[in-house]
């Protein structure tokens, strides 16, 4: 399955990393690890998520973020 992360999404991940890293050293890395793990889980649970504005929405487990994708 092909995965493409848009530039705007990469910037959101970078912004989230910097935000959480300012809260506590190492939390930014944990944030990225958690989000990438959630994104990887999409391979197993694709299209079981709710559709919002024409895209599936995967809610991150540990952080207030969502991932939108198409099947």
C-alpha positions in Angstrom: 0.0 0.0 0.0 1.3 3.4 -1.0 1.6 6.1 1.6 2.2 9.8 0.8 2.6 12.4 3.5 1.9 15.9 2.2 4.2 18.8 2.9 1.6 20.5 5.0 1.2 17.3 7.1 5.0 17.1 7.6 4.9 20.7 8.9 2.1 19.8 11.3 4.2 16.9 12.6 7.3 19.1 12.9 5.2 21.8 14.8 3.8 19.1 17.1 7.3 17.8 17.7 8.6 21.2 18.7 5.5 22.0 20.8 5.8 18.8 22.9 9.6 19.0 23.1 9.2 22.4 24.7 6.9 20.8 27.3 9.4 18.1 28.3 12.6 16.9 26.8 12.0 13.7 24.9 8.2 14.2 24.6 8.6 15.4 21.0 10.3 12.2 20.0 7.5 10.2 21.8 4.9 12.3 19.9 6.5 11.4 16.5 6.9 7.7 17.4 3.3 7.6 18.6 1.9 9.3 15.5 4.0 7.2 13.1 2.8 4.1 14.9 -0.8 5.2 14.5 -0.1 5.9 10.8 1.4 2.4 10.4 -1.6 0.8 12.1 -3.7 2.2 9.2 -2.3 -0.7 7.1 -4.1 -3.1 9.3 -7.3 -1.1 10.0 -7.8 0.8 6.8 -11.3 2.0 5.9 -12.8 1.1 9.3 -12.5 4.7 10.4 -15.2 7.3 10.1 -15.4 9.3 6.9 -15.2 13.1 7.3 -15.3 15.4 4.3 -14.7 12.5 2.0 -11.6 11.2 3.8 -11.2 8.5 6.4 -10.2 10.0 9.8 -7.9 8.1 12.2 -7.7 9.6 15.6 -4.3 9.4 17.3 -4.3 7.3 20.5 -2.1 9.4 22.7 -2.2 12.9 21.4 -4.9 15.2 20.2 -4.2 14.7 16.5 -6.0 13.1 13.6 -4.8 11.6 10.3 -6.9 11.9 7.2 -6.5 9.3 4.4 -8.0 7.8 1.3 -8.2 4.1 0.7 
